């Protein structure tokens, strides 16, 4: 397994009263799998990802087991946690502009991690970034490397961020609402690219979204999260027919539908 989360509990300490955020989360992702984590805003989706990466400080109390590429992130020291985050896993967030320095050129931003963290020569890093920008379907990649983030559209920037995520050859990608801010056409293109990368590279992916119908169309397995707890796990195919928890049924029924013929 690339990711194994077992009985993850997360609380934040505020005075004498801890705030319980996650309760008994169980999630696993194997190579070649696309696993969904679905829930409304505030359900704990992004919190689960940040807890798995150990991005919270001393104010967070974490218990359970989190294995990332075989490393127990609960027991590992800060140095080992940074090593795993730098090499084995990549995080793709919803807002690509927040992941890029607005005053630095695209090529400089993407190459910096390869040069400073992985010890790659700048010329080699530039060559790799150029190849990846082409691979993710970005037109005129040489020109894009010289541009600033404000000169690219949201869809183009998301491709840039994905290229950066792939640059270190991660085994696992955590896609946190990575397509939610995109128009439908661009969203479909990004998802198709994710699926191709999973197929060709043997990656595993945890796909976080509030859109149950989207997850149902692309994911091998879906965990439905409500108030920090997984209330139902569904398999494809037959996902919507198998859903039985009231919260899952509410998510299914909340999606807008076209009016039937003859009705206004």
C-alpha positions in Angstrom: 0.0 0.0 0.0 1.1 3.5 -0.7 -1.2 5.0 2.0 -2.6 3.3 5.0 -4.6 5.3 7.5 -6.0 3.2 10.4 -8.1 4.6 13.2 -6.9 8.1 12.7 -8.1 10.5 15.5 -7.3 14.2 15.5 -8.1 16.8 18.1 -7.0 20.4 18.6 -6.3 21.5 22.1 -7.9 24.8 23.1 -7.6 25.4 26.8 -8.9 22.5 28.8 -11.4 21.3 26.2 -10.1 19.4 23.2 -12.0 19.8 19.9 -12.4 16.4 18.3 -12.1 16.8 14.5 -11.5 13.3 13.0 -12.8 10.1 14.5 -11.5 6.7 13.5 -10.6 7.4 9.8 -9.6 4.3 7.8 -8.4 4.9 4.2 -5.9 3.1 2.0 -4.6 3.6 -1.5 -2.7 1.0 -3.5 -0.6 1.6 -6.7 -2.8 2.1 -9.7 -5.9 3.0 -7.5 -8.0 6.2 -7.6 -9.7 6.5 -4.3 -12.3 9.1 -3.5 -12.9 11.0 -0.2 -16.2 12.8 -0.4 -18.1 15.2 1.8 -19.5 18.7 2.2 -17.3 21.6 3.2 -16.2 21.2 6.8 -16.6 17.5 6.8 -12.8 16.9 7.4 -11.6 16.0 3.9 -8.7 18.4 3.7 -8.0 17.9 7.4 -7.5 14.2 6.8 -4.9 14.9 4.1 -3.0 17.5 6.2 -3.0 15.1 9.2 -1.7 12.3 7.0 1.2 14.6 5.9 1.7 15.7 9.5 1.4 19.4 8.6 -0.2 20.3 11.9 1.9 21.6 14.8 2.0 20.8 18.5 -1.6 22.1 18.9 -2.9 18.9 17.2 -3.2 15.6 19.0 -3.0 12.7 16.6 -3.4 9.0 17.3 -3.8 6.0 15.1 -1.6 4.7 12.3 -0.5 6.6 9.1 1.8 4.8 6.8 3.0 6.7 3.8 5.1 4.6 1.5 5.9 2.3 4.5 6.9 5.1 6.8 4.8 5.5 10.0 4.2 9.3 10.0 2.9 9.2 13.5 6.1 7.8 14.9 8.6 9.3 12.5 10.7 12.4 13.5 10.4 15.7 11.7 13.4 14.9 9.4 11.9 11.6 8.2 8.5 13.3 7.7 10.1 15.9 5.5 11.9 13.3 3.5 8.6 11.4 2.7 6.8 14.7 1.8 9.7 15.6 -0.5 10.0 12.4 -2.4 7.1 9.9 -2.0 4.0 12.0 -2.1 2.7 15.1 -3.9 -0.1 17.4 -2.9 -2.2 19.2 -5.5 -4.5 21.8 -4.0 -7.6 23.6 -5.3 -6.0 27.0 -5.9 -2.9 26.7 -8.1 -2.1 30.4 -7.6 -1.6 29.8 -3.9 1.0 27.1 -4.8 3.1 29.4 -7.0 5.1 32.5 -6.1 3.4 35.4 -8.0 6.7 37.3 -8.6 8.7 34.4 -9.9 8.6 32.8 -13.4 7.0 29.4 -13.8 10.2 27.7 -14.7 12.1 29.2 -11.7 9.3 28.1 -9.2 9.2 24.5 -10.5 12.9 24.0 -10.8 13.7 25.4 -7.3 12.5 22.2 -5.5 14.5 19.9 -7.8 17.7 22.0 -7.4 17.6 22.8 -3.7 15.9 19.7 -2.3 16.9 17.0 -4.7 20.3 18.3 -5.7 19.6 18.4 -9.5 21.6 20.6 -11.7 19.6 23.6 -13.0 19.9 22.6 -16.7 18.7 19.1 -15.9 15.9 20.5 -13.8 14.8 22.8 -16.6 14.8 19.9 -19.1 12.7 17.8 -16.8 10.2 20.6 -16.2 9.9 21.3 -19.9 9.2 17.6 -20.6 6.6 17.5 -17.9 4.8 20.7 -19.0 4.5 19.0 -22.4 3.3 15.8 -20.9 0.5 17.5 -19.0 -0.7 19.1 -22.2 0.4 22.6 -21.8 0.8 24.4 -25.1 4.1 26.3 -25.9 5.9 25.0 -22.8 9.1 26.9 -23.4 7.2 30.2 -23.4 5.2 29.2 -20.3 8.4 28.6 -18.3 9.3 32.3 -18.9 5.9 33.6 -17.9 4.5 34.6 -14.5 1.4 33.0 -12.9 -0.8 36.0 -13.6 -0.2 35.5 -17.3 -1.8 32.0 -17.3 -5.4 30.9 -16.9 -6.6 28.8 -14.0 -6.7 25.6 -16.1 -3.2 26.3 -17.4 -1.9 26.9 -13.9 -3.4 23.7 -12.6 -1.5 21.9 -15.3 1.7 23.7 -14.2 1.1 22.6 -10.6 0.5 19.0 -11.6 3.7 19.0 -13.6 5.5 20.3 -10.5 3.9 17.5 -8.4 5.1 14.9 -10.9 8.6 16.3 -11.1 9.9 14.3 -8.1 8.4 11.0 -9.3 6.0 10.6 -6.4 4.3 7.3 -5.8 1.1 8.9 -4.4 -0.8 12.1 -5.3 -3.2 13.7 -2.9 -5.6 15.8 -5.1 -7.4 18.2 -2.7 -10.4 19.7 -4.6 -7.9 20.0 -7.5 -10.6 20.4 -10.2 -13.4 22.2 -8.2 -12.5 25.7 -9.4 -12.3 24.8 -13.1 -14.9 25.0 -15.8 -16.5 21.7 -16.8 -14.4 21.2 -20.0 -11.1 22.0 -18.3 -12.1 19.8 -15.3 -12.7 16.8 -17.7 -9.3 17.4 -19.3 -7.5 17.5 -15.9 -9.2 14.3 -14.7 -8.4 12.5 -17.9 -4.7 13.6 -17.4 -4.8 12.3 -13.8 -6.2 8.9 -15.0 -3.5 8.7 -17.7 -0.8 9.3 -15.1 -2.2 6.7 -12.8 -2.3 4.2 -15.7 1.1 4.9 -17.2 3.1 5.6 -14.0 1.3 3.2 -11.6 0.6 6.0 -9.2 -2.0 5.9 -6.5 -4.3 8.9 -5.9 -6.6 10.1 -3.2 -9.1 12.3 -4.8 -10.8 14.7 -2.4 -14.0 16.4 -3.6 -17.5 17.5 -2.5 -18.9 16.2 -5.8 -20.1 12.6 -5.2 -21.3 12.2 -8.8 -17.9 13.1 -10.1 -16.2 10.7 -7.7 -18.6 8.0 -8.6 -17.7 8.4 -12.3 -13.9 8.1 -11.8 -13.0 6.5 -8.5 -12.5 2.8 -7.8 -13.7 3.2 -4.2 -15.3 6.1 -2.3 -15.3 7.0 1.4 -18.1 9.3 2.4 -17.1 11.7 5.2 -19.4 13.5 7.6 -18.4 15.6 10.6 -14.9 14.0 10.7 -16.1 10.4 10.4 -16.4 8.0 7.5 -20.1 7.0 7.4 -20.0 4.8 4.3 -17.6 3.2 1.9 -18.8 2.4 -1.6 -17.4 0.4 -4.5 -17.8 0.8 -8.2 -19.9 -0.3 -10.1 -23.4 0.2 -8.7 -22.2 2.9 -6.3 -25.4 4.9 -6.3 -27.7 1.9 -6.0 -25.6 0.6 -3.1 -25.6 3.8 -1.1 -27.7 3.4 2.1 -26.6 6.0 4.6 -29.0 8.9 4.8 -26.1 11.4 4.4 -24.9 9.7 1.2 -28.4 9.6 -0.1 -28.7 13.4 0.6 -25.5 14.0 -1.3 -26.8 12.0 -4.3 -30.2 13.7 -4.3 -28.7 17.2 -3.9 -27.3 17.2 -7.4 -29.4 19.3 -9.8 -31.2 17.3 -12.5 -32.7 18.4 -15.8 -36.4 18.9 -15.7 -38.4 16.1 -17.2 -40.0 16.6 -20.6 -43.3 18.4 -20.4 -42.4 20.1 -17.1 -41.4 23.7 -16.6 
